[in-house]
Amino acid sequence: MRYRIAPLFCRPWTLNGMSPRLIESHYENNYGSALTRLNVVTCDLETLDLKTTPAQVVSRLSREQTTLLYSTLLHELYFASLGGDGRRPSEIIASRISRDFGSVERWRQEFVALAEALAGDCGWILLTYVPRDGRLINQSASDHAQSIVGGIPILALDMYEHAYHLEFGANTTAYIAAFMRNIHWEAAEVRYTDAIKVSPPRRLEQPEFGDVPSVTPEDVQEMLNSGQRVQIIDTRPRHYSTRAQDIVEGAVWRDPERIEDWIDTLSKDQPVVTFCVYGFHIGCQSADTLRKAGFDARYMAGGHYAWKAIKGPVKRFE
Ligand SMILES: [Fe+2]
């Protein structure tokens, strides 16, 4: 396939403190060269004889293709980030920025600080929406290959020297201020509204336990930290538990095969959390059985290993 050039999004003659000469040179020489080279490399890759070409050659071309595509896409976003009055994001985006950064002013300070830190260096400063968590983050990407998986950048500041040197020399502070003055928030908002339509990655679904409520390991940690009384039952199978070295601090192990032997030791006045090794079956089944017996029971999603992965406290399992 052939990547096609995107026209300049911003109108260079309308920018405040950034000249058409700077934008033209950047667009033609840097964006244009990245796109042209991207097409050459892509063509090379597509026509390689993979049976005879050394793996290193394929790898080198593929990496170069990734770098050039990243540069191409971010340059398009950079030119589309300019052309506004830079004042204040519209309400939709401002409220999300305030929620995720504390305030628009705080976001701005962080964004500018990240840019200032690249003075004398090079890279991109991005405002990126992450569908997994439904939030915006600022990102300092020091080269063309640091992208956040699934992240959708909605604003890009080019901190490569070619983006400013022609006009600002080494004065990156003036260049960054000029960029901030020219942010096209209306266009960023359109990209943001598109971005939030992207669904987060699919989570584990267990239709057979769809009716059994779960809690996350973080929920359990918060319950314990807040002093809430909760009965935490480790129901890892006996054959597994005989090999286990550790157990969640505050949990007791009970044999999931013999619920009838220990169910009477539980109180119906306090919630019960059950879990197994990874959170697939046994913990869910135990919670289901306890719920049918009238307990307020939920299973901990991800089980023992999710608890360990969030560095939840464990003790030696005797
Ligand atoms: Fe650039």
Boltz pocket constraint, residues with backbone or C-beta under 6 A from the ligand:
constraints:
  - pocket:
      binder: B
      contacts: [[A, 26], [A, 30], [A, 31], [A, 75], [A, 158], [A, 160], [A, 162], [A, 163]]
      max_distance: 6.0
